[in-house]
Amino acid sequence: MIRDHQRERRFTIALAAALAGTLALSAATAVALRAFGASAILTGHGAVAGTQGGTSTGPGSAGSAGGGGASGGANHGQPAVSGSAGRVATQGISGGVIHLGSIITQTGAGRSITMAHALVAWEKTINDAGGINGYKVSIDIKDDQGNPDLGASQYRQLNEDEKVFAMVAECAPITDAQEVGYIRSSALPVVGECQSSPPAYSLPTLWVGGPTPYQNGVLGAEMMERIRNWPTTGGRIALVCLQDPSTSPVCDGVAHTYPSGALWHGGPQYEQITDNNYAQLIAQWQSDGVQDVHLVLDPGSVQRYLYAAQAAGFNPPTMNNLIVDDGDAGAYSNAEGMMIGTPWTPLDQSTPEMNRFTAAMHRYYPDDRVDLYAQTGWISALVLEHALRLMGGNITRQNLIDTLNGKVHGWDTQFGPVENYTAQLHNGPLESALMAVQGAGTAGWRLVTVHNAING
C-alpha cells in the first residue's frame, strides 16, 4: 500500500509540472502508477474517463519500454526530417476520415481528464461543422493509467496497428518521457504535448503551442521581477523546489533568472516528496526577513505549505510556478492572491477562439470546470486544425511536417500564442500572462487576470 501511495504522489508531481510547462512540458518522473480499474466513456473511437455513456473497465495489454534520451532544460534545434514520415503516404486516412491518436492519463492520481474532454469536444465541434477540407476526424484516446509499459504498447498499437495519421494533445508524462526514442525512430508526428522529458523538445516531429518547462521557470521569475517588483537583492525571496526530475527544469529556469542575491540562502531550497518541514522553514524565513515566496512544488506539498503558513500567520505574496487546483485554492483561504502564469488566454478573458472553446466544453461536458488542462488540450488540437486547413486535400504525414515547419508564420491562435514554427523551432512564443486566485477556500474560487502576457 505504501508503495502504491508513493507512485500516485510521484505521478501527481509529473502531471503538475506538465501544466507548468506550457502547462505543456518538463522532464517526467520515471515511476509507474498502478491502475486499479476505472470506468470510461466509449466515444466510438476511444475511451475517455467520465460520467456519461457506456463503460469499459478492461486495461490494455502491457508492452515493452522504449528509449527516453538524455535530460536537459533548454530548447534545441530540430534535425530535419527527409521523407521518412511519408513512408505510407495515406496512413491514417480512410473513408473520408482522418484517424488520430492520443494517450492521456485519465485514471489514478493527477489525472488530466479535462484535457481528454477538451480533445473530444474539439473533435465533435469539427465534425458537427462538416469536418476540415471535406474530411471528418476520429480520435482514439487511450488511457495509460500512469503505467509506461502499457503506454509503450499503446504507442505501437496506434502507430503500427491502427496506423493513425498523427498523435494530438499527448498527455501521458511518464510514458511520453520513455517513448522519445520511439517517436524519433518512427518519425511519428506529435502535435501538442503536455509534458515529456527535455529531449522531446528537440524531436523533429513534435510541436507544442507554448514555452518549454525551463522557459516557464524563466517567465515565472521575470513576471515577479517586472510586474510585482520583487526585490533583487537582500535574499528576500524564498525559492522552494521539489527535488525531482519532473520539476527540475522549471526550478532551474526560476533559479537562473533571479539574481543570486535575491534568493534566500543564495539559491533554491530543495524539498523531498515526503518532507513536511514547512513550519520550520517559515520560522526561519520570518526570522530572516523573507518577503516573497516562489514555489515549484507538487499540489500535496503546496497544501502542506499553506497549512503551515496559515498556522504561523505567514501570508507573503506567493508565486506557484506549477499548478493551482481545488486541493489548494479551494481548500485554503490563505491561497487568496496566489499567482500562476499561463501561456494561453486567461480564463476570465474572451476571444473568438476562447468563446468557441468554452461553448464546446459547456455543450459536451457541462459539469467540467474549464481549466488550464482543458486549454492545453484545445490549443494542441487547434494547431493541428490550422495545419490541416493549410494542407488542403494533400493529407500525408510528410505534408503535415512540411506545413508546420514552413507555413505557420505569424498565426494568431486567438487563444494566446502567435505561432511561428520553423524546421528548428517547434515551441510557442516565450510569453506568459499572470493570474491570481480569487475566492480562495470556497467552491467558487477562480483565476483572474493580474497582468496580460509579457515576453521573456
C-alpha positions in Angstrom: 0.0 0.0 0.0 2.8 2.4 0.8 4.5 1.7 -2.5 1.3 2.5 -4.4 0.8 5.7 -2.5 4.3 6.8 -3.4 3.6 6.0 -7.1 0.5 8.1 -7.1 2.2 11.0 -5.4 5.1 10.9 -7.9 2.7 10.8 -10.9 0.8 13.8 -9.4 4.1 15.7 -9.5 4.7 14.7 -13.1 1.4 16.0 -14.3 1.5 19.1 -12.2 4.8 20.0 -13.9 3.1 19.4 -17.2 0.8 22.3 -16.7 3.6 24.5 -15.6 5.5 23.6 -18.7 3.1 25.0 -21.2 1.4 23.8 -18.9 3.0 21.9 -21.6 6.2 20.4 -20.7 9.0 19.2 -18.4 11.2 16.2 -17.5 8.9 13.4 -16.4 9.4 11.1 -13.4 10.1 7.5 -14.2 7.9 5.9 -11.7 4.8 3.9 -12.9 1.4 4.3 -11.2 -0.5 1.1 -10.6 -4.0 1.3 -12.0 -7.0 0.0 -10.1 -9.6 -0.1 -12.9 -11.9 2.8 -13.8 -15.0 3.4 -15.8 -14.6 5.2 -19.2 -16.8 6.7 -21.8 -16.7 4.9 -25.1 -16.8 7.7 -27.7 -16.9 5.4 -30.7 -13.2 5.9 -31.3 -11.5 5.5 -27.9 -12.0 5.6 -24.1 -12.3 8.8 -22.2 -12.9 8.8 -18.4 -16.1 10.5 -17.4 -19.6 10.0 -16.1 -21.7 9.6 -19.2 -22.4 6.8 -21.7 -21.4 3.2 -21.6 -18.4 1.9 -19.6 -15.4 -0.3 -20.1 -13.0 -1.3 -17.4 -10.6 -3.7 -19.1 -7.0 -2.4 -19.2 -4.9 -2.9 -22.3 -2.0 -5.3 -22.6 1.4 -4.3 -21.4 4.2 -3.8 -23.9 7.9 -3.2 -23.9 9.6 0.0 -22.9 11.2 2.4 -25.3 14.2 4.8 -25.1 14.0 8.1 -23.4 17.2 10.0 -24.2 19.2 12.4 -22.1 17.9 15.2 -19.9 18.3 19.0 -20.4 16.5 22.2 -19.8 16.5 24.5 -22.9 15.0 24.1 -26.3 17.3 22.8 -29.0 17.2 22.9 -32.8 15.3 20.0 -34.5 17.2 17.9 -37.1 15.4 17.8 -40.5 13.0 15.0 -41.5 13.7 13.9 -45.0 10.7 12.0 -46.1 10.7 9.2 -43.5 7.4 10.2 -42.2 5.8 9.7 -45.6 6.7 6.0 -45.9 3.0 5.3 -46.1 1.5 8.3 -47.9 -2.1 7.6 -46.9 -1.5 6.4 -43.4 -4.4 7.4 -41.1 -6.7 8.4 -44.0 -9.7 6.2 -45.0 -13.3 6.7 -46.0 -13.0 10.5 -45.8 -11.8 10.3 -42.2 -8.5 11.4 -40.6 -7.7 9.0 -37.9 -5.8 10.4 -34.9 -4.4 9.0 -31.7 -3.8 10.3 -28.2 -2.6 8.8 -24.9 -3.8 10.8 -21.9 -3.5 9.6 -18.4 -7.1 9.7 -17.1 -7.1 7.3 -14.1 -5.1 7.5 -11.0 -3.7 10.5 -9.1 -3.0 13.6 -11.1 -5.3 12.5 -13.9 -5.9 15.0 -16.7 -9.5 14.2 -17.5 -10.4 17.7 -18.7 -7.7 17.5 -21.3 -9.2 14.4 -22.8 -12.6 16.0 -22.6 -11.4 19.1 -24.4 -10.0 16.9 -27.2 -13.3 15.1 -27.6 -15.2 18.4 -27.6 -12.9 19.7 -30.4 -13.5 16.5 -32.4 -17.3 16.8 -32.1 -17.1 20.6 -32.9 -15.1 19.9 -36.1 -17.4 17.1 -37.3 -20.6 19.0 -36.4 -19.3 21.8 -38.7 -18.7 19.4 -41.6 -15.1 18.5 -41.0 -11.9 20.0 -42.4 -11.5 20.3 -46.2 -14.1 17.5 -46.6 -12.5 15.2 -44.0 -14.1 14.2 -40.7 -11.7 13.5 -37.7 -11.8 10.5 -35.4 -9.6 10.3 -32.3 -8.7 7.1 -30.5 -7.9 8.3 -27.0 -6.2 5.8 -24.8 -5.5 5.8 -21.0 -2.1 4.6 -20.0 -3.2 4.7 -16.3 0.2 6.1 -15.4 1.9 2.8 -16.5 4.7 3.4 -19.0 4.7 -0.3 -20.1 1.0 -0.1 -21.0 1.7 3.3 -22.6 4.5 1.8 -24.7 2.2 -0.8 -26.2 -0.4 1.9 -26.9 2.0 4.0 -28.9 2.8 0.9 -31.0 -0.8 -0.1 -31.3 -1.8 3.4 -32.5 1.1 3.9 -34.9 1.7 0.4 -36.2 -1.6 -1.4 -35.9 -4.2 1.3 -36.2 -1.8 3.4 -38.3 -3.1 6.8 -37.1 -2.2 9.9 -39.1 -0.7 11.7 -36.1 -0.8 11.9 -32.3 -2.5 15.0 -30.9 -2.6 16.5 -27.4 -0.4 13.9 -25.8 -0.5 13.9 -22.0 0.9 10.8 -20.5 4.0 12.2 -18.8 5.7 9.1 -17.7 5.0 7.2 -20.9 5.9 10.2 -23.1 9.3 10.7 -21.5 10.1 7.0 -22.0 9.0 6.9 -25.7 11.1 9.8 -27.0 13.3 7.3 -28.8 10.3 5.5 -30.4 8.9 8.8 -31.6 12.2 9.7 -33.2 12.8 6.3 -34.8 9.3 6.1 -36.3 9.1 9.7 -37.3 5.6 9.8 -35.6 4.1 13.3 -35.7 3.0 14.5 -32.3 1.1 17.8 -32.3 0.8 19.0 -28.7 2.5 17.6 -25.6 1.6 18.5 -22.0 4.8 17.1 -20.6 7.7 15.0 -21.6 11.5 14.8 -20.9 13.6 17.7 -22.3 14.9 15.7 -25.2 11.3 15.6 -26.6 11.6 19.2 -27.5 14.3 18.6 -29.9 12.3 15.9 -31.8 11.8 16.8 -35.5 8.2 15.6 -35.4 6.9 17.2 -32.2 5.4 20.6 -31.8 3.9 22.4 -28.8 1.9 25.6 -28.6 3.7 27.3 -25.7 7.0 27.6 -23.9 9.2 24.7 -22.6 9.3 24.0 -18.8 12.7 25.7 -18.4 11.2 28.8 -20.2 8.2 28.7 -18.0 10.5 28.9 -15.0 12.3 31.9 -16.6 8.9 33.6 -17.2 7.7 33.0 -13.7 10.7 34.8 -12.2 10.6 37.6 -14.8 6.9 38.3 -14.0 7.7 38.6 -10.3 10.6 41.0 -11.0 8.9 43.1 -13.7 5.2 43.0 -12.7 5.3 42.6 -8.9 8.6 44.3 -8.3 10.0 41.6 -6.1 13.4 42.6 -4.6 16.5 41.5 -6.5 18.9 41.9 -3.5 18.9 41.1 0.2 17.9 37.4 0.0 14.2 38.3 0.5 12.8 35.7 -2.0 12.4 32.1 -0.8 12.5 29.7 -3.8 11.3 26.2 -2.8 11.6 23.4 -5.3 10.7 19.8 -5.3 13.8 17.7 -5.7 12.5 15.6 -8.5 13.4 15.2 -12.3 9.8 16.2 -13.2 10.2 19.7 -11.7 13.9 20.4 -12.1 13.7 22.2 -15.5 11.2 24.7 -14.1 13.2 25.2 -10.9 16.4 25.7 -13.0 14.6 28.4 -15.1 13.5 30.2 -12.0 16.8 30.0 -10.2 18.9 31.1 -13.2 16.7 34.1 -13.8 16.7 35.7 -10.3 20.0 37.3 -9.3 21.6 35.1 -6.7 21.4 38.0 -4.2 17.7 37.9 -4.5 17.2 34.4 -3.1 17.2 33.3 0.5 20.5 31.5 1.1 21.5 32.3 -2.4 19.5 29.5 -4.2 16.7 27.1 -4.1 15.5 25.3 -1.0 15.0 21.7 -2.2 12.3 19.5 -0.6 11.7 15.8 -0.9 8.3 14.5 -1.8 7.5 13.4 1.7 9.0 16.4 3.5 6.8 18.3 5.9 9.2 20.8 7.4 7.4 23.9 6.2 6.7 25.1 9.8 10.4 25.2 10.5 11.2 26.8 7.1 8.6 29.5 7.7 10.0 30.3 11.1 13.5 30.7 9.5 12.0 32.9 6.8 10.2 35.1 9.3 13.4 35.5 11.3 15.5 36.3 8.2 13.0 38.8 6.7 11.8 36.8 3.7 9.1 38.9 1.9 8.1 36.7 -1.1 7.8 33.0 -1.8 8.2 31.3 -5.1 7.0 27.7 -5.2 7.9 24.9 -7.6 6.1 22.1 -5.7 3.6 19.4 -6.4 0.0 20.0 -5.2 0.4 17.9 -2.0 3.4 19.9 -0.9 1.7 23.2 -1.7 -1.1 22.1 0.6 1.3 21.3 3.4 3.0 24.7 2.9 -0.4 26.5 3.0 -1.4 24.7 6.2 1.9 25.6 7.9 1.7 29.2 6.7 -1.8 29.6 7.9 -0.9 28.3 11.3 2.1 30.7 11.5 0.1 33.7 10.3 2.6 34.0 7.4 1.0 35.3 4.2 3.5 36.8 1.8 3.0 37.3 -1.9 3.3 33.8 -3.4 4.0 32.6 -6.9 3.1 29.0 -7.7 5.0 28.0 -10.9 3.3 24.6 -11.4 -0.5 24.3 -11.0 -3.3 25.7 -8.9 -6.2 23.3 -8.2 -9.1 22.6 -5.9 -6.8 21.0 -3.3 -5.1 24.3 -2.5 -7.2 27.2 -3.9 -10.5 25.5 -3.0 -9.4 24.4 0.5 -7.2 27.1 2.0 -8.3 30.7 2.4 -4.7 31.9 2.6 -4.3 30.8 -1.1 -6.1 34.1 -1.9 -3.9 36.0 -4.3 -1.6 33.1 -5.1 -0.2 33.7 -8.5 0.4 31.5 -11.6 1.4 32.2 -15.2 -0.3 30.9 -18.3 0.7 31.0 -22.0 -2.9 30.7 -23.0 -5.6 33.4 -23.0 -6.5 33.9 -19.3 -9.6 32.1 -18.3 -11.5 35.3 -17.4 -11.0 36.8 -20.8 -12.9 36.5 -24.1 -11.6 36.0 -27.6 -13.4 34.3 -30.6 -11.4 31.1 -30.0 -11.9 31.2 -26.2 -15.6 31.5 -26.9 -15.6 28.5 -29.3 -13.6 26.5 -26.7 -15.8 27.4 -23.7 -19.0 26.8 -25.7 -17.8 23.3 -26.8 -16.8 22.4 -23.2 -20.2 23.6 -21.8 -22.1 21.8 -24.5 -20.3 18.4 -24.3 -19.0 18.4 -20.7 -21.3 20.8 -18.7 -20.1 19.5 -15.4 -16.4 20.2 -16.0 -14.5 23.1 -14.5 -13.0 24.8 -17.6 -9.3 24.8 -16.6 -5.7 25.0 -17.8 -5.7 21.3 -18.5 -8.6 21.7 -20.9 -7.0 24.7 -22.5 -3.8 22.8 -23.1 -5.7 20.1 -24.9 -7.6 22.6 -27.0 -4.5 24.5 -28.2 -2.9 21.3 -29.3 -5.9 20.4 -31.4 -6.1 23.9 -32.7 -2.5 23.8 -34.0 -3.4 20.5 -35.9 -6.6 22.0 -37.2 -4.8 25.0 -38.6 -2.2 22.8 -40.3 -4.8 20.6 -41.8 -6.7 23.5 -43.3 -3.4 24.8 -44.8 -2.8 21.3 -46.3 -5.9 21.2 -48.4 -6.5 17.8 -49.9 -2.9 16.6 -49.6 -3.2 14.8 -46.3 0.1 13.0 -45.7 2.4 12.9 -42.8 5.2 14.5 -44.7 3.0 17.3 -45.8 1.9 17.8 -42.2 5.6 18.1 -41.2 6.4 20.4 -44.1 3.3 22.6 -43.4 4.1 23.0 -39.7 7.7 23.7 -40.4 7.2 26.1 -43.3 3.8 27.6 -43.4 2.9 28.6 -39.8 4.2 32.1 -39.6 2.6 34.9 -37.6 -0.6 32.8 -37.0 -2.7 34.4 -34.2 -4.4 31.5 -32.5 -6.8 33.9 -30.7 -6.1 31.6 -27.7 -2.9 33.3 -26.5 0.1 32.5 -28.6 1.0 33.8 -32.1 2.8 30.8 -33.6 5.9 31.0 -35.7 7.3 27.5 -36.4 10.3 26.6 -38.4 12.3 23.4 -39.0 14.4 24.4 -36.0 11.7 25.9 -33.7 8.8 23.7 -32.6 7.6 25.5 -29.5 5.4 28.6 -29.0 6.5 32.1 -28.0 8.3 32.9 -24.8 5.4 34.7 -23.1 3.0 34.4 -20.2 0.1 36.2 -18.6 -0.2 36.4 -14.8 -3.3 35.2 -13.0 -4.2 35.1 -9.3 -6.6 33.1 -7.1 -9.8 34.9 -6.1 -12.3 33.4 -3.7 -9.8 31.0 -2.1 -11.2 28.5 0.3 -14.5 28.3 -1.4 -16.0 26.1 -4.2 -16.4 29.2 -6.3 -12.7 30.1 -6.4 -11.3 31.2 -9.8 -8.2 32.6 -11.5 -8.4 36.2 -12.6 -6.0 38.2 -14.7 -3.4 40.3 -12.9 -1.4 41.3 -15.9 -1.6 40.5 -19.6 1.1 38.5 -21.3 4.7 39.7 -21.1 7.5 38.5 -23.4 10.5 36.8 -21.9 
